[in-house]
Each structure stands twice: as structure tokens, then as C-alpha cells.
Amino acid sequence: MKSKILRTVIAAVLMLTLAVMCMPAAAAIDYSGDCGEGLTWRYTEETGELKIEGTGSLEDYEYREVPWIDFVDDIKKVTVCEGVDYVSKEAFSCLESMEEISFPSTVGNYIGEGFIHNNNCKKITVAEGNKNNSTDANGVLYDKDKTNLVAYPSGSDAAAFTVPSSVKDICDKAFFCADALRTVTLPDGLLTIGVMAFSNTELLEKIEIPDTVIEIGYSAFEDSGISSVKMSKSLNRIEENMFFNCLNLESVIIPDGVKVIDRGVFWECENLKTVTIPESVTQIDASAFRGCNVTINYKGSQADWSKISITDENDFGTESFKALKVNYDFKAEAENTTTQKTEQNEMTSAQKTENDETQSEKGTGNKIIVIIAIVGVSVVVVAAIIAIVVISKSKNKKREYK
């Protein structure tokens, strides 16, 4: 009886095992929902891909209020499918693991500026036939004729990038968090640099802004690694927080023509040593140099300085600003002269050292010649003495023989 029951159980287990083995593999798990009129989103867990499908415009979302928020750490690829004509600004900005994003030919002339805020996106592509947008071999997103640079893939490993000569405007957050970039070359003809355009570019070493640039947005270089900057001569305002927390920045010359230095421009630039300010400045916010131990080189007189309007929009008080050291009637030439004098002194010192070394070498050579001469004379004298002695002895021997 027990043997029969055991055989029955074994047979049941074998049948169940065979049934499970014969079942088709479980389908990949998908999650989906609506994301605008006529549009749906679908996330496939197995591939890590988010797709936006349907016909219409993607709904505008606030940061981290997207319907796929539960998967923001897992989404590696985003595909915006044919039929979608609009992508909202914050739609994909929180996808910190996203490595690639592609747009269809149907997306219109506005892809939300700053739509990626992450450190991992290495490639942006736009389908052929798109009449409003384009990308290049570096995966950089532009408008169709490449006059607007919309977004640089922040996860790119490239250390250097040259903005095409056709670009007139660098859009808001275009290079945001481009961590690998050390140098960016900007073209003559560039007109504007957007809000936070180079913010959080921690390895960016320097920036030279062409004189054609007439406007730079607030916080443009905030938290960047720049140690030096050449400003455009066409600016009339330095926007707020432009160089906020740029810890490597040491010296800045604000060009003639600038009238306003806004709040927090150099806030927390701990290593900033000098800022040269032109007479054209009429307004400075008291927080512009907050957290800095900086010397102001002012091109105007003390009387001119006293006429500048000191605003205090953040209500921090003006005491720290008034405590700044200011050099009045500063001449840019003086700075160059000082540099030249330093270089001349260094050259003079180097030349003196070289001359001293030459004189030392000549002195040493002269000493050697004198020593050789003395030795030579001594040898001749000794030889003469020996000859005299030998001749004298020879004469004495002859006398003795006779």
C-alpha cells in the first residue's frame, strides 16, 4: 500500500515538473500608463527601456513628478516614438541612469531645454527627416540649422569640445554636469549663453568668451572648475551667481561697459584674489563678493566709487562689502607693467646668474692657464739648472783628466 502511494506521489511530481518545463518562458514585465492626450509610456524591466508612444504632445511635468518616477534609477534608454510632437522640459531630467535617448522625425521645433540633468547620457539622436532638430557625431543636440546648441550629452567621456561656428545661442543647461569636459572653445559670432549653461562642469579649466556675446544667463558657470575667464567686451551686466562657488577662480577682469554686478556673482569663490572693476559700473549687490577675501582694483577714483549704488536684495547687510580692500585709480597698464617688471627682474636675475656662471667659467679657465704657464716655466727653469749642473760637472772632469 505504502509503495503504491509513493509511486503515485512520484508520478504526480514528474508530471508537474514536465508541465512547468513545457510552459513558455514568462514574458518580460512591462509597466505603463498615460503621459498626455493620445500618449502612453511603457517601461520594460528586462531591457531598462522607457518608450513614449502614440500621437500628440508629452504632458508638462514638474521635476520628479513624472509617472515613471518609480523606475528613475533603472531606466537606461529612452525612445520617443514616431507620432510624438513635443517633449516637455522636465520629462527626463531626473533619469540619472539614462545613457541614451532618441527622438523621432515628428518632434517639433521645441525640445525642452535642460531635459537631461544627469551624468550618464552619452548619446542623443534625432531621426532623419526631422525638420526642426539635428545631432552631430558627438551626440550633441541642435536645432536644424545648428544655430542653437540645445544639449551636450553630459555623460560623454570627451575632455574637449569645439562649439561649431554656426552656433549663435547656447541654450539653458546645455553643458550642465558635463563632468569630463576640460576645455570648451566658443566661436566668434556667438551671441548668448543660457542660464546654468556650464553649471557643475567640475573639470572645466578656463573659458574664453568671445566679444560677440551680449548676454550670459544667471549661474552660467556656477560650481564649475574654471580658474580663469576672459569676459566679453559686449556685456553690460554680470548676472547673479554667474561664478558662484567657483573654488579655483583666482582673478577676473570685468570689461569696460558693464554697468551692473548682480547678487552672488562671486559668492564663495574662496581663492579669488583680485577683481578689476571699470568706471562704467553703476550698481553692485552687496552679496556679489560674499565669502571672498578679494581685493578690488577699481579704475575710477574714490569719489566715483562712492557714487556706485550698493543694493542688498538678499538682506545680508553691507558691512562685509564695505570692508573689502579697494585700490582706486587702478590702471590696467600697471598690472601689465608689474607683470613685465617681474618678468624683466626674472630675466635680469637669470642673465646675472648666467653671466656669473660665465665669469666663473672664464675665471676657472684663466686660473688653469696661469697654472699651466707656471708649471711650464718651472719645468724650463729646472731643465736649465740641470743642464748647467751637468755641463759644470763635465768641465770639472776634463780638468781632472788633464
Secondary structure, DSSP 4 states (H G I P E B T S, - for coil): -HHHHHHHHHHHHHHHHHHHHHSPPPPPPEEEEE-STTEEEEEETTTTEEEEEESEEPPP--TT-STTGGGTTT--EEEE-TTEEEB-TTSSTT-TT--EEEE-TT--S-B-TT----S---EEEE-TT-SSEEE-TT--EEETTSSEEEE--TT---SEEE--TT--EEPTTTTTT-TT--EEEPPTT--EE-TTTTTT-TT--EEE--TT--EE-TTTTTT---SEEE--TT-SEE-TTTTTT-TT--EEEPPTT--EE-TTTTTT-TT--EEEE-TT--EEETTTTTT---EEEESS-HHHHHHSEEE-TT---SHHHHTSEEE-S--HHHHHHHHHHHHHHHHHHHHHHHHHHHHHHHHHHHHHHHHHHHHHHHHHHHHHHHHHHHHHHHHHHHHHH-
